[in-house]
Amino acid sequence: MLGTGLLFSFSCGSRKKRGKMKYRNLGKSGIEVSEIGFGAWALGESWWGQQDDADSIKALHKAVDLGLNFIDTAAVYGDGKSERLIAAFCKERPEMAGKLVVATKTPPHPTTGNFRPWPWDKAEDAFSESYLRQDVEKRLRHLNTDCLDILQLHTWGRAWNPNPTPLLALGKLKQEGKIRAIGISTPEHDQNSVIDPMKAGLVDVIQVIYNIFEQEPAAELLPVAQENGVGIIVRVAFDEGSLTGKFTDKTRWPEGDFRSEYFQGDRLIRTVRRVDRIKKDLEGSGYTMPQAALKFTLSHPAVSTVIPGIRNTQQAEANCGVSDLPAMTPAVLLKLREHAWRREVWYPGNW
């Protein structure tokens, strides 16, 4: 092991089955992860409304009890609150030391970087080596460890590909034992911008938006990852909740929940109508809508894990249980292809 903290992964293997949870290799990183991971954004309360810390800890316990070993968090999830909660949870489960895998993310510099980089933004303004070193130390403190399993840049810019200095800086930190695997969480507006770094062997892991609506990554990004042994973490599998099938035209969200802007105007009603059509195509498949949403992402061979947001024990049980369900048949996958939706990116305030 590279350190003495609590948060380290265990030896990799093929898709083995322990209980009801299945496991996959995270590319060629040497890390093995549960098919279902724990999306910990809501634990920080940022953008998702109020979240009780006790519920968060209980949800983590339940998920780990069900075989989940992968947790994804970030610096911006409550300004480190999500990370600190995860560290507190790990103190309660000392027997899991060396078995849990925690991925976190470094945001662009708060004054000189952008989460959605413009073509003229410079890599050194967003992720200078000095800034990365300072932030990595902060992530280590929050997670109470001396080596990060996975550190992802919380965005990327296509203009940086000819001279990817941030990834080279992370390579140094990896050699120094501060990071075990290097990753990028794709920018929503240009996910294919990470293809060059994958081909160049500069990243171990990519976190990507991939779901029944957003199927574009299957064209190039996922095959390139598979060719180059890059692990794939899938986020937004539920399309911010719509693909659970629970929304109606009258669904509303509490103050502070970003979905009230994400689904503003006629976006909600258009989405609900499309989800209703998916439900009809799933009749007789044996899957509920949320089960199908997760199983769809896992059907691509490049995918290592999917990280639905989990806020309580009920969600932990429902999501973790999907791993043990039968694989989707080619016929069901063919039907779901027809629901790909080229709606571009729905940023708050954008039409």
N, C-alpha and C positions, 0 to 999 in steps of 0.2 A: 504494500500500500504506500501511497505517496504522502500520507500524513496520519495524524492521530485523531482527527475529528470524527464525528458520528456519521457524516454523510458520504459514504463511499459505496460503489457498486460491487457486485460479486461477479465471479467468472462467467464468461459468456458460453452459450451453447446454441443449438438449433432450436426450433420451435417446440420446446418441451412443455409438458403439462404438469402443473403442480396443483392438485385439487381441480377447481373449476377455471382457474385463470391460466391462460396460455402466455408464453413468453417468446420474444423475438430478439434477434441480434439488432443492435443499433448500428447498422452499417458494419464497417470493419473496425469500429472503435474499441472493440474488446469489452463492450458493455452490453448486458442483457436487460431488457425492460419488459414489463407487463404490457400486453396488447392495449389494455385500458390504463391510461394514466390519470393523474389528478390535476386538473386545471385549477390553479389556486389564485386566480385574479380576484374573485369575489371575496376571498379571505381578507384582502386589504381594504375592502369597502369602496375603493375608488371606482366610480362610474356605475356601480351595481347596487347602490342603496345600502341600507343598514344591514350588517351581518353580525350576529352574536358570536363572540370568540369561543364560547363554550360549544356552540353548534359546530364551529369549524374544527375544533379539536376532536369532537366526537366523530365527525365525518371522516377525518384522517384515520382515526383508530379503526373505524368500520371498514374503510377501503383497504387498509393494510391487512386487517384480519381476513379479508376476502382474497388476498393474494396480490394486490396492487403493490408495486415496488417503485413506481416512477411518479415524481411530483414536479410540476413545472410552475415556476414563479418568476418574479421580475422585480427590479428595483422600484419601478413606478407603481407597483401594486400596493397603494397605501404608503408610499414613501418608505418602503422597507418593512411595513407591518406584516405583510404576508410571509416574508422571509423569516421574520422573528417568531411568528407563530409556528412555522414549520420547525424551527430550531427548538422551540419549547416542546413541541410534540415529540421530537426525537429524544429529548431528555426523559420523557415518560416511557419510551420504548427502547431501553438500552440493548435489549436482545436483538434489535434490528440493525445495530451498528455493523457496517460492512455489507448490508443487504439493500438498503434504500439508495435510490439514485435521484438526486435533486438537480434540476436544471434551473439556472436563473439567467437574467439578462442585464446588460449594461445599456442604459439609454444614451442617446447622443448628448454631448455637452449642453447643459441647460441654457447657456447664453450664446453659443456660437454654432450649435447644431440644430437640425430639424428632424423630426420623426418621419417626415415624408420629404426626403431630399430633393432639391431642385437640381436641374442639370448643371448649374454653375456652383453648387455647394462643393466645398473641398473636404476631402476625407480627414485631413489633419485638424480641421475646425470642429468636426463632429466627434472624432475619436483619435486624438493625439495619443502618443505612447504614454506621456506623463499622466494624462487624464485617465487612460485605461488602467494604469498601475494603481492610481489612487482609488478608482472605483472598485477594482477587484479586491483591494484590501477591505473596503467597506462591505462588499458582499460576503467576504470571509468572516468578518465580525458578526454580521447579522445572522449568518447560518451556523455560527459556532463551529467552524472547521478550519483546517489549514490547507485544504485543497478542494476546489470546486469540481464536482463531477463534470458538469457541462456549463460553459459560459457562452452565451449567445449575444452577439451585437443586436440591439433591439431596433434595427433597421439596416438598410444598405442602399447605396446609390450606384446606378449603372455607370455614372461618370468615373467612379473610383476603380473600375475593373482594370484599366491599364496599369495602375500603380496602387495596389491594395494594401497600403501601409498599415491600416488597423489590424488586418489579419496577420501580417508579418509580426506586429507587436505582440499579438496574442500567441503566436508561435513561440516567441521568446519566453513568455510566461508559462507556456506549457512545458518547455524544456526545463524551466526553473522549478517545476513541481507545484505551481499555483493552480493550474487548470489541467484537467484530465482530457477533456474534449472541447474543441472549438466549434461554435455554431453561429448561424445567422437566423434571425426571425425575419421573414421576408416582409418588405414593404407592400401593403395591399395594392397599391397602384401599379406596381411593376415587379411581380413576383419572379419573373424570368431573369431579372437582373443578377440573380445569384448563380446562374448557370456557369458563367466563366470561372468563378472561384471554385466550384465543384470540379470542373474539368482540370483545373490547375492543381488540385490536391491540397487546397488551402483550408478546407473545412471538413470536419468530421460529421456534422449534423446540420440539417436545415429544418426549420419550423415553417410550415406552409399552410395557407388556407386551402382546404380541399373538402368539398361536400357535394351533395346531390345537385345543388345549383351551380356551384363553382367547380367545374370539371376541367378547366383549362390546364392545370398542372399535369394532367395525364398525357398531354400532347408532347411535351419535351422535358419539363423539369423532373418529373418522377422517373422517366426512363434514364435520364442522365445520372440521377442519383444512384439508381440501381447499377448502372454500368461502372460507376466510380466508387462504389462501396460507401456511399454517404447515407447515414441514418436519416429517416424522415419522421418528424413529429408533426402530426396533423392537428391544427387548431380550427375553431369555428365549425366543427362538424355539424352543429345544430343551427348554423346560420343565426347566431345570437338568440336562439330559442325558437325560431319559427319552425324548424324541421323536427321539433318535438311533436308538432301537430296540436299543441294546446292553445294557440292563439286564435282569436276570433276578431271580427271587425270591431268589436267593442273593447278589446283588450287595452288596458291602460297601465302605466307603470308609476311607481312612487317617485317623489321628488329625488333627484340625484341619480336616477337610473338612466344611463345614456340611451337606452332603447327607445325612450320617448322621442328622441331626435333621430335616431337611426331609422325608425319606422314612421317618420313624420309624413304629413300630407296623405297622398293616396298610396304610399308604399306598403302600408300594412294590409289594406284590402287587396291589393294586387298580389301580395305574398300569400295571404290566406287562400286565395282562389287557386293559386298554383299548388299549394300544399294539399288542398282538397283533391286535386287531380292525381297527386302522388299516392294519396291514401287509396284511391280507387284501384290504382295499378298494383297496390300491395295486397289487395284482398285475396285471401287464400294462400299467401306466401308463408304464413306462420309468424311474421314479424309485426310488432307494433311499429308505429312511426318512429319513435326514438331509437328503437333497436335497429331498424333498417338504416337510419342515418349513420349510426356508428359502424354497423357491419359493412355498409357501402365503402367507407373509407378504408377499412381493414382488408377489403377485397383486392386492393392493388398490391402486388408483391413487393413494391418498393417501400411500403409503409411499415414503420417499426412499431409505432404506438399512436393512439389518438387520445387527446386530453380534454374531454368534456369538463366544463365547470362543475364542481361538486360543492354544495353548500350545506348538506345535511346527510344524515345516515340513510334516509330513504333514497336519495339520489345516488349515494355510494353503492347501495345494493343493486339498484336498477342498472346503473352503468356497468359495474363490474360483472354482472351476470351475463352481459352480452358476449363476452369472450367465449363462453361455453356453448353458445348457440351454433347450430349448423351453418356452414359456409353458404353464402348466397349462390344460387344456381346461375348459370349463364343466362337463362331466360329472364330472371328477375333483374340481373345487371343490365341486360339489353333494354328492358323497359325503363330503367332508371336513367339510362343515358339520354333518353328523350326529354328529360326534365332539366337538362343543363340550361342555364339562364344567363345570357350575355347582357347583364344589366350594368356592367362596369362597376365602379366602386361607389358605395353609398357612404360618403362622409357626412357627419352632422352639418346641416346647413347647405349641402350641395344638392342640386336637382339635375 
